[in-house]
Amino acid sequence: MNAASHSAPPLVVMGVSGVGKTTIGQELARRQGTRFVDADDLHGPENIAKMSAGIPLVDDDRWPWLDRVGAVLAAEPGVVMACSALRRVYRDRLRANAPATLFVHLAAAPERVAAQAAAREDHFMPPALLRSQIATLEPLDEDEPGITVIVDAGPDDLVDRILGLLAGERERSEK
C-alpha cells in the first residue's frame, strides 16, 4: 500500500449486477496500491441462497450486509469496494459508517449489462434478477459525493477516466 492510499477516501464502485464493478474496482485498487474487496463476499449464507434461487433481497436482508460493508470502508482508508449500492438509503447507510466514502457509479445500457451478466461464470446472481436491479437503481443525487461514468469503453480506458474524474472530485471536497 502506498502512502497516498492512507489519506485517500474509500471508494465504492456501484451499479447493477454485471456492469463491471469487480473488473473496474480491481484495476482501480491495483493502480492506487490499495486493497480491493467485493461486497458480495460479505453477504451471509441466507442472502446468497435467496439470490441463487432468483429471489430478490428485501431491505431487512440487506441491512446487516451493508453494515459489514460500511465497517470495512471505515476500517481501511483507500479501500476500493465493489458494491451495488443501488438506492440512496443504502449509500446513506454506508456513509453512516464511513462518511468520507466516494461513489463511482458505473452506468450502462441495460442491453450491455445483460450481455456482460450472461457471460459471467460461477456467480450466484442470476441474470434474471437484472430487471429487478435496474428497477431499484437510484442514480447518485447531486449532493452525493461521487461520479457517474458511462460504461462505453474497455476497462483500462474507463479506469483512466475514473481516476481523472476522482482527482477533480477530491479537489472539490477539500475546498
N, C-alpha and C positions, 0 to 999 in steps of 0.2 A: 504494500500500500504506500502511495507516495504522500508527501507532506501536504499537498493541496487537498487530498481527499479528507483530511481530518477537519477542515473547515467547510468543506462542500456540504450543501444540504442533501438529505436523502432524496432520491428520485424514484417516482413511481411511474413506470411505463404502463399506461392504461389503455383499455379498449376492449372490444368484443373478442370472444374466443376465435382464434385463427387469424387475427390481424397482424401478428408478428411480434408480439410483446416479448417473448423469450429470446428470439433471434436478435432483435434490436437491443434489448436490455443487456444481454451477454456482451455484445460488442461495445456498448456504452461503458459498461463496467471495465472491460479489458482496456479500453483506451484511457480511462480515467485512473486505472490502477486501483480499483475498488472491488468489493465483493458483489456478486450477483446472487439474488435469491428469487426463486419463483414462488409466489404466494400460494400456488396450487399445492406446493409441498407442505404447507401449513394447515391444510384442510384436515379435519378429523375424519375417521373412517366412515362415520354416518353420512357426512356430506358427499364423500367420494362414491359411496354406494348409491345414494339418491341420483347423483349426476350420471353415473354409469348406467343407471336404469332409465335415463331420459327424463327424470323428474326434476324440474327447476327448483332451486333452493328458494326458501322464503327468508325474510329478514331474520327471524328467530334462529335460523340455521347459520346465518352469516355473522351475527354479532360476535360470538366467541372467536371466530376465524379472523375477523377484522381487528379484533383486539390483539391477537397474536401477531398479525402483520404489523400493526402500529407499534407494538413493543420492539420488534426488530428494527423498524425505521428509527425509533427513538434511541436505541442502543448503539447504532452504527452510523455515525455521520458519514455521508458519502455513499452509503449502500445504494445499489440500484435494484429495485424490486419490480418484477412483472406482476401486475395485479389488475384485474378487470376494472375495479373501482367505477362501476357503471353509473351510479347515482350520486348526486351531490351529498346526500346524507351519509353515504359510505365514505366519501372523501373527507367529509367533516369528522367522521369517527376516527379516521387515520390521523388527521391533523390534530385531533384532541390529544393523541399520544405523542405525535411528532410534529409540532407546529411549523417547523422550517421546511417541511416536505414540499417539493416541486413536482408537478404532474406533467407528463409528456403523453398527450392523448394522440394515439395513432388512429387516424380516421381513414376509412377506405370504403369504396363502393361495396354494397352487400354481395355483388357477384364475385368480386375479387376475394373477399373474405371467405365466401362459401367454397371457392375453389381451393384456397390455401388450407382451410379446415379439413376438407375432404382428402387432401393429400397427406395429412399427418398420420403417423402410425403410433400405436401404443399410447394413446391419450384417452383419459376417461371421459372427456367432454364430447359427446356425440355431435356431429354436425347438425342434427335435427334441433338442438337447443339454440342454434344461432338465431333463429327468428325471435325467440324469447329475449335473447340478449339485445338484439337490435331494438326491440320494442321498449326495453328497460333503459337503454343508454340515454343519459343526460349529459350533453357536451359540457365542457368547462364553462362556467359563467365568467363574465368579465372580471369579477372580483376574486376569482380563484387564482392562486399562484401557479402558473404553468404555461404551457404552449400546446398548440394543436398542430400536428404535422400530417399532411395528406400522404398516404402510402401510395406513391406513384413512381417509385424507383427501387433499385436494389438496396440491400441493407447498408453497404458502405456509403452510398450517396445519402441515404436517409440519416445515418449517424452523423455524417459531416454536417448536414443541415441542422440536425438537432443540437449538436454541440455549439454551432454558431448562434442559434436562437437562444440557447440556455445562457450563453455568455451575456447576451443582451438582457435577458430576464434577471440574471443575478445582479447586473449593474443597476437596474431599476430598483430592485428590492433593497439594495444597500444605500440608496439615496434617502 
